[in-house]
């Protein structure tokens, strides 16, 4: 009976250590910058890992008062590109912690 308890404590320590590592990994991801861009980099946006937009650059050639849809489309492309990169990296980074955990 006593041997099982020691094993349980060891498991709890492992879980706490893993949780600390998870939080650290998530914090590092949140601080990381991700740049998304549209076709030919006409629009580039920069997000942090927690999906906050920090910057946007628009090529002046793209600003056509006659064709606002073009600019809108390029912004959507750039934003979606950045979000996709964040999602991919989050899954790669956090996936190793959630694999094999019940309920994840």
C-alpha positions as CSV (number, residue, x, y, z in Angstrom):
1,X,0.0,0.0,0.0
2,X,2.8,2.5,0.9
3,X,4.6,1.9,-2.3
4,X,1.6,2.9,-4.3
5,X,1.5,6.3,-2.4
6,X,5.1,7.2,-3.3
7,X,4.3,6.4,-6.9
8,X,1.3,8.7,-6.8
9,X,3.3,11.6,-5.3
10,X,5.9,11.1,-8.1
11,X,3.1,11.3,-10.7
12,X,1.8,14.5,-9.1
13,X,5.3,16.0,-9.2
14,X,5.6,15.1,-12.8
15,X,2.2,16.7,-13.6
16,X,3.1,19.9,-11.8
17,X,6.4,20.1,-13.6
18,X,4.6,19.5,-16.9
19,X,2.1,22.2,-16.1
20,X,4.8,24.7,-15.3
21,X,6.5,23.8,-18.7
22,X,3.1,24.2,-20.5
23,X,2.5,27.6,-19.0
24,X,6.1,28.7,-19.9
25,X,5.6,27.4,-23.5
26,X,2.3,29.2,-23.8
27,X,3.8,32.4,-22.5
28,X,6.7,32.2,-25.0
29,X,4.2,31.5,-27.8
30,X,2.1,34.5,-26.7
31,X,5.2,36.8,-26.8
32,X,6.3,35.5,-30.2
33,X,5.7,37.6,-33.3
34,X,4.0,36.0,-36.4
35,X,3.9,37.8,-39.7
36,X,1.2,37.1,-42.2
37,X,1.2,38.4,-45.8
38,X,-1.1,38.6,-48.8
39,X,-0.2,37.9,-52.4
40,X,3.2,39.5,-53.2
41,X,3.4,40.9,-49.7
42,X,1.2,43.8,-50.7
43,X,-0.2,43.7,-47.1
44,X,1.7,42.3,-44.2
45,X,0.4,42.1,-40.6
46,X,2.2,41.1,-37.4
47,X,0.4,39.4,-34.6
48,X,1.6,38.0,-31.3
49,X,0.9,34.4,-30.5
50,X,-2.2,35.3,-28.5
51,X,-3.7,36.7,-31.7
52,X,-3.3,40.4,-31.0
53,X,-2.5,42.4,-34.1
54,X,0.6,44.6,-33.5
55,X,1.3,46.1,-36.9
56,X,0.1,46.3,-40.5
57,X,1.9,47.5,-43.6
58,X,0.0,48.3,-46.8
59,X,1.8,48.8,-50.1
60,X,0.6,52.3,-51.3
61,X,0.1,50.9,-54.8
62,X,-2.8,48.9,-53.3
63,X,-4.7,51.9,-52.1
64,X,-7.1,52.5,-55.0
65,X,-10.2,54.6,-54.1
66,X,-12.0,53.0,-57.1
67,X,-11.3,49.5,-55.8
68,X,-11.5,49.2,-52.0
69,X,-12.5,45.5,-52.3
70,X,-9.0,44.6,-53.5
71,X,-7.4,46.1,-50.4
72,X,-10.0,44.5,-48.1
73,X,-9.3,41.1,-49.7
74,X,-5.5,41.5,-49.3
75,X,-6.0,42.4,-45.6
76,X,-8.2,39.4,-45.0
77,X,-5.5,37.2,-46.7
78,X,-2.7,38.6,-44.6
79,X,-4.7,38.3,-41.4
80,X,-5.7,34.7,-42.1
81,X,-2.1,33.8,-43.0
82,X,-0.9,35.1,-39.7
83,X,-3.7,33.3,-37.7
84,X,-2.9,30.0,-39.6
85,X,0.8,30.3,-38.6
86,X,-0.1,31.0,-35.0
87,X,-2.6,28.0,-34.9
88,X,0.0,25.6,-36.5
89,X,2.8,26.6,-34.1
90,X,0.5,26.5,-31.1
91,X,-0.6,23.0,-32.0
92,X,3.0,21.9,-32.5
93,X,4.2,23.5,-29.3
94,X,1.3,22.6,-27.0
95,X,0.5,19.3,-28.7
96,X,3.4,17.5,-27.0
97,X,1.8,18.4,-23.6
98,X,-1.7,17.4,-24.4
99,X,-0.9,14.1,-26.1
100,X,-2.1,11.2,-24.0
101,X,-3.7,13.4,-21.3
102,X,-7.3,12.4,-20.6
103,X,-9.8,15.1,-21.6
104,X,-7.5,17.1,-23.8
